[in-house]
């Protein structure tokens, strides 16, 4: 998790730094529905590379936005889900979804 010193002073800039990439937002969108496995995310997020998905998941795990759960099976079963902190992003993504719907309606 980043320290206060490592984060921008502006709260909006902080949010953008933590979740502002296209891929992080789409990963969070998926994780709002249920836990996902790596391969499921990669298949659903058309165009994302393995490296970008790995880096995005690691960064969000480090920032305490998601939780990586390893199930002790052979082969190992790993799932990603939103943490309690990550769940607090739900209203933000809901508002983005509504804005996107409205934009599409207004620009037919």
C-alpha positions in Angstrom: 0.0 0.0 0.0 1.3 3.4 -0.9 2.2 5.8 1.9 0.7 9.3 2.1 4.0 10.7 0.9 3.9 8.6 -2.3 0.4 9.7 -3.1 -0.6 13.0 -4.9 -2.0 15.8 -2.7 -5.1 16.0 -4.8 -7.7 13.3 -3.9 -8.9 13.0 -7.5 -5.3 12.5 -8.6 -4.9 9.8 -5.9 -7.9 7.9 -7.2 -6.7 8.2 -10.8 -3.2 6.9 -9.7 -4.8 3.9 -7.9 -7.5 2.8 -10.4 -7.3 5.2 -13.4 -6.0 2.8 -16.0 -8.4 1.4 -18.5 -7.6 -2.2 -17.5 -7.8 -1.6 -13.7 -11.3 -0.2 -14.1 -12.4 -3.1 -16.2 -10.9 -5.6 -13.8 -12.7 -3.9 -10.9 -15.9 -3.9 -13.0 -15.6 -7.7 -13.3 -14.7 -8.3 -9.7 -17.8 -6.4 -8.6 -19.9 -9.3 -9.9 -17.9 -12.2 -8.3 -14.4 -13.6 -7.7 -12.6 -14.4 -11.0 -9.6 -16.6 -11.9 -6.7 -15.2 -13.9 -7.6 -17.0 -17.1 -11.2 -16.0 -16.9 -10.2 -12.3 -16.6 -7.8 -12.6 -19.5 -10.4 -14.2 -21.8 -13.1 -11.6 -20.8 -10.8 -8.6 -21.1 -10.2 -8.7 -24.8 -6.9 -7.3 -25.8 -5.2 -7.3 -22.4 -1.8 -8.9 -22.3 -0.7 -11.4 -19.7 1.9 -9.0 -18.4 -0.5 -6.0 -18.1 -3.1 -8.2 -16.3 -0.4 -9.6 -13.9 1.0 -6.1 -13.2 -2.5 -4.6 -12.7 -3.6 -7.4 -10.3 -0.3 -7.2 -8.4 -0.6 -3.4 -8.1 -4.2 -3.5 -6.9 -3.3 -6.3 -4.4 -0.4 -4.2 -3.1 -2.8 -1.2 -2.7 -5.3 -3.4 -0.8 -8.0 -3.0 -3.5 -8.2 -6.7 -4.3 -7.5 -10.0 -2.5 -5.7 -12.9 -4.1 -6.8 -16.2 -2.6 -4.8 -19.4 -3.3 -6.6 -22.7 -2.7 -4.4 -25.6 -1.8 -5.2 -27.9 -4.7 -3.2 -29.5 -7.4 -3.0 -27.6 -9.7 -3.2 -24.5 -7.6 -6.5 -22.6 -7.8 -6.2 -18.8 -7.5 -9.1 -16.4 -7.3 -9.1 -12.6 -7.3 -11.9 -10.7 -5.5 -12.4 -7.2 -4.2 -11.3 -6.4 -0.7 -13.5 -4.4 1.7 -11.7 -1.3 0.5 -12.2 -2.4 -3.1 -16.0 -2.8 -2.5 -16.1 0.9 -1.6 -15.5 1.6 -5.3 -18.9 0.2 -6.2 -20.7 3.6 -6.2 -18.0 5.1 -8.3 -18.3 2.5 -11.0 -22.1 2.6 -10.8 -21.9 6.3 -11.4 -19.6 5.8 -14.3 -21.9 3.2 -15.8 -24.9 5.6 -15.5 -22.9 8.4 -17.0 -21.9 6.2 -19.9 -25.6 5.1 -20.5 -26.7 8.7 -20.4 -24.0 9.8 -22.8 -25.0 7.1 -25.3 -28.7 8.2 -25.1 -27.8 11.8 -25.7 -25.5 11.1 -28.6 -27.6 8.9 -30.8 
